[in-house]
């Protein structure tokens, strides 16, 4: 029998598995020792940066995200490092000027990133052009990413058009990103087949185990010709995370596919993360609820991170009993907004608005500033029609902006550099400040204090 095609794996334990299960609270000290083993396993790539890692490093872990990246790179010279980037949003929640996007991309590559997975929450390709262009100029792999969702207006033809648009920009791979675990096996098969027929590029498939479909979906995607799949080492897989790496290695090898992962290395990596999982469960960082299968998500289409956010918001206000009402309101808000895919930042915007609508007892009594900006056209083109009543509430008789919003923004890097002043030691520090001003400033001030103390002790030692 002829050897079947090779299937490659992207390991998500350092980014999306960690983000989905424990809200990105894994400090580098928890995984530093296993990096060399991850490097030897034979992965296509290690997803280790971007998404919420940047925010979490500054906000919760007192870590420099750039230093984290350099540390991973030094320990993993043989494996491509990958990050997730929200196009013109970068890693924040608003659009940034082009000079900032270009600087962020080039510095990410300079500090160790080999693959940048680039998406726009609305699949509006105007919002990814600059990031793709700079990724290619910097010599990294640009992976054009399609946000998968289902609605009366989303279909295979639409997704193929997005894939063709990315191909015209020169991306080297295409990724189907299913953030809520709602991509059904047959849909995955049909979509991969259609994209492969239209565009001659490697296809990567990313899903979550939230609804229980993940394993079958990835298997069917491979049967349709997918080249790379995203999985998580088994001790931090399942639930809102990705399907387990070792299970898919076993299943695909059993089908005759060529998988070049070192199973002994995988076994050592899994053994390393098992006690960490026990620690996260014991200290409450890992809630067993997110490790379960949630078939309701097939109706609500709510990604794991968004669900945990809704629960946290309602708990903080002592209104957890309203969760079912908020879950039922979420698809209605999404419809009013023209069916945006529920991925950051749209998932947060829709979730917060649904929560307002339920808790205030009146729909759209209070409209968040982000939803207003979306209706004004600042995030890009809505996939479908925005509710006329909602448009009227926000815009009155004005028309929404239809251009590319970043074209209206003044360059921002030099102004931010001046603003943060001596606290920033590098362009990377300035970029941290632009992305998360309060958190980065607090982190840089804390670092300056530490340096002052260290300097004082060093002088003392010299005197003695």
LOMI-626918 format. One record per residue: x, y, z of N, C-alpha, C in turn; residue in one letter. Coordinates in steps of 0.02 Angstrom, whole numbers, plus 50000, padded with zeros to 5 digits. Layout:
LOMI-626918
XYZXYZXYZA ...
This chain:
LOMI-626918
500424994050000500005000050000500445006350000X 500275011149956500675017349954500595021050020X 501145024350039501145028150102500665034050096X 500225034750145499755040350143500115046850160X 499765052350149500095058850158500315060050230X 500785064750238501015066750305500535071850334X 500365070950397499945075750433500385078850487X 500375085450492500785088850542500355091850598X 500685093150655500315095350715500595101950742X 500145106350760500325112350798500115111050870X 500575111650917500425110550989500215117151020X 499635117051055499355123351081499445124151157X 499795119451190499805119651264500085126251292X 500525129551256500825135751282500395141851269X 499875141251227499455147051214498715145351220X 498405142251169497675141851171497415136951223X 497765131351234497535126651286497555130151354X 498105133551366498215137351428497695143051433X 497565146351378497075151951378496365149351389X 496195143851357495515141251361495345138151428X 495835134751458495695131151521495835135251583X 496385139151582496565142751644496665150251633X 496295152951583496295160151570497005162951563X 497445159151532498145161251517498535163051580X 498435159151634498785160751697499405156451707X 499665153351654500255149051662500895153151657X 501255154151713501875158051710502425154051675X 502915157551649503455154051612503825149151658X 503845150751723504195146251770503865139351771X 503225138851754502875132451754503055128051694X 503275131051639503405126851580504115127351551X 504535131451582505205132551555505605126051547X 505535121651597505935115551598505745110551542X 505145111151515504925106251465505025108751393X 505265114951386505325117851319505785113851273X 506345111451300506815107851256506495101251232X 506075098351274505725092151254505195093651200X 504835099251208504355101351157504705102451090X 505325105151095505715106651034505925100250997X 505995094751035506245088451005505675084050978X 505055085750993504495081150979504335080450905X 504505085550865504365085250793503735088750771X 503515093650811502915097450793503055101850731X 502515103250694502555108250640502695115050671X 502345116550726502455122950760502215122450832X 502455127150873502215127950942501855134550945X 501205134350958500845140650967500975142951038X 501315148651044501565150451111501475157851128X 501195161751082501185169051094500575171951060X 500435178351073499855181551044499225179651082X 498645180751051498025179551087498025183551152X 497845180451207497825183951271498475183451311X 498985180051284499605179151323499925185851340X 499915190451294500245196951302499935200851360X 499275201451356498885204951408498995201551476X 498945194951477498995191151540499685191851572X 500215191751531500895192551558500955199151597X 500705204551567500765211151598500275211951656X 499665209651647499125210951695499155206451757X 499315199951747499265195251802499925191951823X 500395191351776500985187151791501615191151805X 501585197751799502185202051807502765199551764X 502595197851702503105195451655503135200151596X 503725200751567503805204451504503645199451448X 503095200751409502915195951357503475194951305X 503855200151292504405199651243504965195151270X 505095195851334505605191651366505395184351365X 504745183151377504475176351375504605173351305X 504455177251254504555174851185505295173151172X 505745177651193506465176451182506695170151219X 506425169051279506605163051318506385156751282X 505765156751256505515150951220505935149651158X 506105155051123506495154451061507185151251075X 507505153551128508175151051145508145143551160X 507595141351191507535134251210507265129851153X 506985133051101506675129151046506955131350978X 507595130050966507885132350902507655128450841X 507365122450852507205118050795506475118050774X 506055121550812505325121350797505075128350785X 504635129050735504365135650720503915137950776X 504005144250797503575147150848503025151150814X 502425150550841501835153450808501455157950856X 501165163350828500745167850869500085169050833X 499595171450872498935173250846498875180850848X 498695183850791498655191250787497985193250757X 497665198150789497005200250766497045205850714X 497455205050664497495210050610497615217050637X 497195221650617497275228750637497175229750712X 496855224850746496765225150819497395223050857X 497875219950821498475217050853498265212250908X 498445213850971498255209651028497795213351075X 497595219451055497155223451097496435222651074X 496025227851087495315227251072495065232851027X 495535236650997495325242050952495805242050892X 495655246150842496105246450785496695251150799X 497285249150776497885253150785498115255850718X 498485261550719498725264250655499225259550621X 499295260350556499725255950516500445255750540X 500715261450561501425261450582501525256950644X 501015256850688501045252650748500995245350729X 500535243750683500445236850661501095234250630X 501395238250586502015236150553502585235050604X 502645239750651503175239250701503065233050745X 502445231850764502285226150807502465219550772X 502265219050709502395212850671503155211850663X 503505217050643504235216150630504605214550695X 504395217550751504725216050815504555208950840X 503945206650825503755199750844504205194850808X 504325195950744504755191450705505475191950730X 505705198050742506385199150766506515195650833X 505995195250875506075192150941505955184550941X 505785181750882505755174450881505155171150847X 504655175050825504065172050794504215170150721X 504005163950703504105161450634503465161350593X 502895160450627502245160150592501765164950627X 501445169250588500935173550617500265171650587X 499815169350630499135167550609498725173850616X 498495176450558498185183050557497445182550539X 497015185450582496295185350567495985192050581X 495395193050553494965198750571494315195850596X 494055198650650493455195850682492855195850636X 492845200150585492285200450538492445197350471X 493045194350466493295191850401493315197550349X 493415203750373493485209550329494225210050310X 494395208250249495095207550229495475214150228X 495115219750226495455226250229495845226950295X 495605223450346495905224050412496495219450424X 496685215550373497265211050382497825212550333X 497695216750284498185217950230498865220250256X 498855225050301499495227950325499895222750365X 499545219150409499875213950449500175208450405X 499795206350354500045201250308500665203850271X 500605209950244501155212950206501795213350248X 501735215550310502325216450353502615209650373X 502175204650384502415197850401502845195250344X 502615196050283502995193650224503645197550217X 503625204150227504235208250223504745206250276X 504485203950334504935202150390505215195150382X 504985191450331505255184850318504925179250357X 504335180550387503975175350425503425172450381X 503115167150405502555163950368501915167450390X 501545170050340500885173050354500355167650342X 499975166150395499445161250390498775164850390X 498465165350331497825168950325497275164850358X 496895168050402496445164350447495715166250437X 495305161250425494585162150414494235160650479X 493855165450506493465164250567492825160550548X 492755154350572492185150250554491605151550602X 491015152250573490415152750613489835150050570X 489255149150600488665147350560488135152550571X 487765154150518487215158950522486845158550455X 486275161850449485925161750384486335164750327X 486855168650343487235171950289487935169050278X 488135164350319488805161350310488745154650274X 489165153650224489155147350187489845145950158X 489925140150127490585138050100490835143050048X 490375145450006490585150249952490905156449983X 490595159050037490885164950071491595163550095X 491675157650128492325156050156492855155050102X 492645152150046493125151249990493345158049964X 492875162949961493055169749939493575172749985X 493485171750051493965174350100494655171050088X 494645164450076495275160850063495615163550000X 495225164849948495505167449885495795174549896X 495455178449937495705185249953496375184949988X 496435180350037497065179450072497615177150024X 497445172449979497935169749932498215175349888X 497775179949867497995185749826498505190049863X 498435190349930498905194349970499585190949976X 499615184449960500255180949962500375176850025X 499845175350063499955171150123500215164250102X 500605161150146500895154550129500455148650152X 500025149850202499565144550224498885147750240X 498375143450242497705145850261497485141950322X 497145145350368496895141950428496145142950434X 495795137450450495085137850467495055138050543X 494805143550571494815144550644494105143850671X 493985138450706493335137150736493395138050811X 493245144050834493385145750904492885142850953X 492275140850929491775138450976491675130850973X 492065127350930491985120150925491335118050893X 491095122250845490445120850813490525118350741X 491145117750718491255115150650491125107650650X 490585105550616490395098450616490855094650568X 490945088050580491405084150539491295084750464X 490665084050442490535084250370490665091350342X 490475096450381490615103350360491365104450353X 491755101650400492485102350397492745099050333X 492485093050318492695089450258492545093550195X 491925095950191491705099750131492095106350124X 492205109650181492555116150179493285115350159X 493625110450188494325109350170494375107550096X 493935103050073493925101050002493835107249956X 493355111549974493195117349932493785122249930X 494095123449989494665128049991495255125249952X 495385118749961495935115449925495825115749849X 495205115149828495055115349756495165122349728X 495025127449770495065134449745495765137449752X 496125135349803496765138649819497285133249833X 497845133649799498355128449807498835130249865X 498575130049925498995131749984498865126450038X 499355125250082499235120750139498665123550183X 498245119050208497685121050250497785118350321X 497695122850370497745121250441497045121450470X 496875116850515496215117050546496275117650622X 495925122650649495935124050721495215123550747X 495125119350798494465118950830494555118250905X 494005117450941494015116451014493585110251029X 493705107351087493325101351107492675102951142X 492515109451148491945111851188491315107551179X 491125106351116490485102951103490565095451095X 491185092951097491295085751088491425083751016X 491385088550969491475086950898492215086650877X 492645089850916493325091350894493725085550863X 493735079850897494125074150872493895071850804X 493235071050796492965068550732493065073850678X 492975080250697493055085750649493765085850621X 494255085150664494955085350640495105079150597X 494835073450617494955067450577494655068250506X 494045070850502493735071850437494095077250397X 494355082350431494725087650396495355084750364X 495685080250400496285076950373496095072650312X 495535069050317495305064850261495165069150199X 494965075450210494825080050154495465083250127X 496025082250162496655085050136496985090350179X 496725091550240497055096350285497775094150298X 498225099050300498945097450306499195097850378X 498885102350417499105103450487498475103850530X 498505100850590497945101550638498215104050705X 497795107850740497965110550806497715105750859X 498165103650904497985099250960498345101351023X 498125098751080498445100251144498665093651176X 499245093851209499485087851244498925085451291X 498825078951297498195076351325498025078851395X 498535079851438498365081951507498065088951510X 498145093051457497815099651456497395100251392X 497065094751374496635094751315495905093951337X 495455093851287494745092651301494395098851329X 493745098251339493355103951363493435109851316X 493565115751344493625121651301494305122051266X 494755117351281495415117051249495355113451181X 495925111351154495925107651090495875100051103X 495725096251050495745088951056496455086551072X 496515080551102497175078151125497645076051069X 498265078451074498785076951025498885069451016X 499015065851072499205058751067498645054551037X 498015056151053497445052251027497415052850951X 497515058950925497495059850853498095056850818X 498675057150851499275053850823499115046350814X 498835043350866498675036150865498165034550811X 497615038450810497065037150763497295037950690X 497675043350677497885044650608498405039650584X 498855037650629499345032450611498965025950596X 498465024550636498055018550627497705018450559X 497555024450534497245024950468497755024650411X 498395024650430498915024250378499255030750361X 499055036250396499385042750383500095042650412X 500525046550381501205047250406501225052950457X 501395051450519501445056550572502145056150600X 502515061550595503225061350614503355064150684X 502885063050730502985065250799503295059650840X 503735061450886504075056650929503615054950988X 503335048950988502835047251039503135046751109X 503775045051114504095044951180504155052051208X 504325056751163504375063851184503675066251206X 503155064351169502475066351187502295063751256X 502505057551269502355054451334502695058251391X 503315060451379503685064351430503365071251440X 503145074351385502815080951389502175080351430X 501785075151415501145074051450501265072851525X 501765068851540501935067351611502135073751647X 502455078351611502675084651642502075089051661X 501565089251616501005093751628500475090851676X 500495084251689499985081151733499995084151803X 500575084551837500575087651904500385095051902X 500525098451847500325105451841499555105951838X 499255101451801498515101251798498235100251869X 498535095551906498305094251975498375100552018X 498935104152008499045110352047498515115552029X 498375116451964497885121451943497185119651967X 497025113151970496375111051996496335112452071X 496875110952106496885111752179496825119052199X 497165123552161497125130652182496565134552149X 496135130952112495535134152083495645137952018X 496265138051993496405141451929496065137651872X 496035131051879495695126951830495025124551859X 494475126851829493815124951852493605118751813X 493425113251848493235107051813492685108051760X 492265113251770491715114551723491975115551651X 492555118951643492805120351575493105114151542X 493185108851582493465102651554492905097951529X 492285099951541491715095651522491495097151450X 491065092951423490775094051357490135098051364X 490075103351323489505107951329489135108251262X 488645103651254488305103251189487835109251176X 487655112951228487245118951219487605124051174X 488265123651173488655128351132488485127551058X 488215121751039488015120850968487445125650951X 487025127351001486495132350989486755139451000X 487105140451056487305147251074487925149651038X 488335144851014488965146550978489435150851020X 489435149851085489845154051128490515150651141X 491075153851120491725150851134491855150151208X 492295145451226492445144151297492645150251336X 493105154251308493345160251342492785165251356X 492325165651308491755170351315491285167851370X 491175161251372490725158451422491005159651492X 491665158551501491955159651568491915167051587X 491975171551537491905178751549491205180551573X 490695177651539490005178951558489865176651629X 490115170651645490015167851712490345172451764X 490965174751748491325179151795490955185751805X 490715188751749490345195151753489725194451796X 489345189151784488715188251820488835186551894X 489365182551907489525180851976489715187052015X 490115191451983490335197652016489735202052036X 489195201551997488605205652013488065201652050X 488255195652072487785191352108487165189752067X 487265188752002486695187551957486795181251915X 487135176351943487265170251905486625166551886X 486095167951923485445164851908485175167351840X 485475172751814485245175551750485625172651690X 486075167851703486505165251649486105162551590X 485585158651604485195155751548484865161151505X 484635166551539484325172051501484855175551458X 485455176451486485995179751448486195175351388X 486235168751399486415164151345485885164351290X 485255165051309484715165351259484715172051222X 484915177351256484935184051226485525184851178X 486065181151191486685181951151486565181051076X 486235175551053486125174950981485675180350952X 485225183150994484785188550969485195194850957X 485645196351003486085202250994486525201150933X 486775195050926487205193550868486825194750802X 486195192550801485785193650740485695201150727X 485545204950781485455212250774486085215550745X 486665212650760487295215650738487535212950670X 487105209050636487295206650570487715200250571X 487605196050622487935189450628488705189650626X 489025193750668489755193450670489975186750700X 490545183850677490805177950711490975179650783X 490835175050829490965176450900491695174750917X 492125179450900492845178850915493065185650939X 493595185850979493835192251006493965197250949X 493745203450954493395206651010492635206251005X 492375203350950491645203250941491295199150995X 491605193551017491275189251067491165193251132X 491675197051153491605201051214491055206351206X 491045209551147490555214951135489835212251137X 489725206551103489055203651101488855201151171X 489335197951206489195195251273489025200751323X 489415206051322489285211651369488615214951354X 488455215851289487815218951271487225214551291X 487295207951281486755203351301486655203751377X 487205204251414487165204751487486805211251508X 486995216951476486645223351490485895222551477X 485725219751419485025219151400484615215351451X 484915209951478484555205851527484525209251595X 485105211551619485125214251687484735220851694X 484705224751640484355231251645483605230451629X 483415224351609482705222951598482425226251535X 482855229251495482625232551433483185232051381X 483005229851322483515228851270483785235651247X 484445236151245484815242051220484665248551258X 484465247751322484375253651364485065256951372X 485575252651379486265255051383486665251351329X 486955255051282487335252051228488075253351241X 488475247951243489185248851259489535253051205X 490075256451225490425260851177490725256751119X 490915250451134491195246251081490665244451029X 490055242851053489515241151006489335247350964X 489345253250996489215259450959489745260350904X 490385259150922490925259950873490835254950816X 490615248850832490495243750781489945246050733X 489395248650761488835250850720489035256850677X 489495260950703489735266650664490195264550607X 490415258150608490845255650554491585255650570X 491745256550635492465257250653492825250550656X 492465244950658492795238450660492825235150591X 492495238150542492475235150476491755233850455X 491685230150401491025228950371490675223250407X 490075224550432489675219250464489535213850412X 489575207350432489455202050383488745202250352X 488245204050394487555204350370487265211250384X 486605211750385486275218250396486195219450471X 486405225450492486305227550562485585229850570X 485275228150626484585230050639484485237550630X 483965239450591483815246550576483685250450641X 483315247350687483145250750750483785252350789X 484235247550790484855248450827485285253850794X 485315253650728485685258850691485415265750707X 484755266250709484435272750723484595275150794X 484585270450842484755272150911485455275150916X 485925272250878486625274350884486795280150837X 486555279850776486765284650725486275290250711X 485645289350734485135294350714485045293850639X 485135299450605485045299350531485705298750494X 486255298250532486915297550499487005290750467X 487445290350420487605283950387488235281050419X 488295274450425488915271550454489515272850407X 490105273050437490735273850400490865267450360X 491035268150295491125262150255491845261050232X 492285265750249492985265050228493375260350274X 494035260250265494475256350309494655260950367X 494435259150427494495263750484495215265850499X 495695261250489496395262850504496645268650462X 496335269850403496545275450361496405282150394X 495965282250443495795288550476496245289950537X 496675285050553497085285650614497775288750600X 497985293250643498645296250638499165291150660X 499785291450632500315286950657500375287550733X 500515281950767500495282150840501125280250877X 501615277350842502195274650879502615280050912X 502815285150874503265290350901502945294150958X 502305295550952501945299251005501945295151070X 501825288551064501815284251123502505283751153X 503015283551111503715283151134503885289251177X 503655294951155503785301151192503395301151258X 502785298751254502345298651313502615294251369X 502865288351352503095283651404503805285351427X 504175288851384504835291551403505335286351426X 505705288051479506265283951502506055277151531X 505415276351547505195269851572505305264351520X 505265266251456505365261451402506105260951385X 506365254851386507065253751369507145251751296X 506585250351262506635247551194505985249051157X 505995247851091505385248451051504855243451075X 505095237651098504625232551123504235235251183X 504575238751228504225241751286503695246751264X 503865250651212503385255651186502775252051158X 502885246551122502335242751093501885239651148X 502195237451202501795234851259501355240351286X 501645246351290501275252151316500695254151270X 500815253751204500275255351156499705250351162X 499885243851168499365238651170498965238851234X 499305239551291498965239551356499265244951401X 499045251351390499375256951424499435256351500X 498875255051534498895254751608499325249051633X 499195243051606499555237151630500305237651615X 500475239951555501185240451536501535245751578X 501195251351590501505256751630501655254251701X 501165250751730501255248051798501845243151798X 501875238851747502415233851742503095237351734X 503125242451692503765245951679503985249951741X 503505252651778503675256251840503955251451893X 503645245651897503865240451944504575238151926X 504695237351861505365235351837505885240751854X 505695247151845506165252651861506345252551935X 505835251051978505965250652050506455245052066X 506345239252035506795233552046507505235252025X 507565238551967508235240451942508575245251990X 508175249852018508455254752064508735251252126X 508335246352152508545242652211509185238652197X 509185235252139509765231152120510385235552114X 510305241352083510865245952073511135248252141X 510675249752188510865252052255511285246652290X 511055240352286511415234952319512095233852286X 512125234552221512755233452185513265238852206X 513045245052211513485250552233513735249152303X 513265246752346513435245152415513985239752418X 513905234652376514405229252373515085231952352X 515085236452302515725239352277516065243152334X 515665247152371515945251052427516255246552479X 515905240952492516155236452544516775232852521X 
